[in-house]
């Protein structure tokens, strides 16, 4: 787990995002849609249409980071995603998107 400094906000881009985009394309979306500076040190989270893939961009003051989390096709569940009228939601790092199910322990 990468430690996120205190005071960092997590911005969720509501709706779905074209996941072919890398850091430059997602950064441009942050600037145009969320009206934020993608290099401000906050986390910006995007979800695909089916809810099985999220991408997070973060500029940690040393460089740009792009994180991807994908659900396996055979697994059930999706990332829970809030909706907002203006297209953005701000949450704390503790409220990052979670899966709608929990795997059982193998044993």
C-alpha positions as CSV (number, residue, x, y, z in Angstrom):
1,X,0.0,0.0,0.0
2,X,1.3,3.4,-0.9
3,X,0.9,5.9,2.0
4,X,-1.2,8.9,1.0
5,X,-0.3,12.1,2.9
6,X,-2.9,13.5,5.3
7,X,-5.1,16.2,3.8
8,X,-5.2,14.6,0.4
9,X,-8.7,14.6,-1.2
10,X,-10.1,11.9,-3.4
11,X,-12.0,13.2,-6.4
12,X,-14.3,10.7,-8.2
13,X,-15.3,11.4,-11.8
14,X,-18.9,10.3,-11.9
15,X,-20.2,8.4,-14.9
16,X,-17.9,6.3,-16.9
17,X,-14.5,7.0,-18.6
18,X,-12.8,5.7,-21.7
19,X,-10.1,3.5,-20.1
20,X,-7.8,3.6,-23.1
21,X,-6.6,7.0,-21.6
22,X,-3.3,7.2,-19.8
23,X,-2.1,9.9,-17.5
24,X,-2.1,12.7,-20.1
25,X,-5.7,12.0,-21.2
26,X,-7.0,11.5,-17.6
27,X,-5.1,14.6,-16.5
28,X,-6.8,16.6,-19.2
29,X,-10.2,15.3,-18.0
30,X,-9.4,16.5,-14.5
31,X,-8.7,20.0,-15.8
32,X,-11.7,20.2,-18.1
33,X,-14.4,18.2,-16.3
34,X,-13.4,18.5,-12.7
35,X,-11.9,22.0,-13.0
36,X,-8.9,20.9,-10.9
37,X,-5.2,20.8,-11.2
38,X,-4.2,17.2,-11.7
39,X,-0.7,17.9,-10.2
40,X,-2.0,19.3,-6.9
41,X,-1.3,16.1,-5.0
42,X,-4.9,14.9,-4.7
43,X,-6.2,11.5,-6.0
44,X,-8.5,11.5,-9.1
45,X,-10.4,8.2,-9.6
46,X,-12.1,7.1,-12.8
47,X,-14.3,4.1,-13.5
48,X,-15.1,2.2,-16.7
49,X,-18.7,1.6,-18.0
50,X,-19.1,-1.9,-16.5
51,X,-17.6,-0.9,-13.1
52,X,-15.0,-3.6,-13.2
53,X,-12.0,-1.3,-13.7
54,X,-10.8,1.9,-12.0
55,X,-7.8,4.1,-12.7
56,X,-6.4,6.5,-10.2
57,X,-4.0,9.3,-11.1
58,X,-1.9,11.1,-8.5
59,X,1.0,13.5,-8.8
60,X,3.1,12.9,-5.6
61,X,5.3,16.0,-6.1
62,X,8.1,13.8,-7.5
63,X,6.2,12.5,-10.6
64,X,3.0,11.3,-12.1
65,X,1.5,8.0,-10.9
66,X,-1.2,6.0,-12.6
67,X,-2.8,3.1,-10.7
68,X,-5.1,0.5,-12.2
69,X,-7.4,-1.9,-10.4
70,X,-9.3,-4.5,-12.5
71,X,-11.7,-7.1,-11.3
72,X,-11.1,-10.5,-12.9
73,X,-13.7,-11.5,-15.4
74,X,-14.7,-14.6,-13.5
75,X,-15.2,-12.7,-10.2
76,X,-18.5,-11.2,-9.3
77,X,-19.0,-7.6,-8.2
78,X,-18.4,-4.1,-9.3
79,X,-16.9,-1.0,-7.7
80,X,-19.6,0.9,-5.9
81,X,-19.8,4.4,-7.5
82,X,-21.8,7.4,-6.2
83,X,-23.7,9.7,-8.5
84,X,-23.6,13.5,-8.5
85,X,-25.5,16.1,-10.4
86,X,-22.4,18.2,-11.2
87,X,-20.2,15.2,-12.2
88,X,-17.8,15.2,-9.2
89,X,-17.7,13.7,-5.7
90,X,-15.0,14.3,-3.1
91,X,-14.4,11.7,-0.5
92,X,-11.7,10.9,2.1
93,X,-9.1,8.2,1.3
94,X,-10.8,5.9,3.8
95,X,-14.0,6.0,1.6
96,X,-12.2,4.9,-1.6
97,X,-14.4,2.7,-3.9
98,X,-14.9,-0.8,-2.6
99,X,-16.0,-3.9,-4.3
100,X,-19.7,-4.9,-3.8
101,X,-18.6,-8.4,-2.5
102,X,-15.9,-9.9,-0.5
103,X,-14.1,-13.1,-1.5
104,X,-14.3,-16.1,0.9
105,X,-11.1,-17.2,2.4
106,X,-9.5,-20.3,0.9
107,X,-8.9,-22.9,3.4
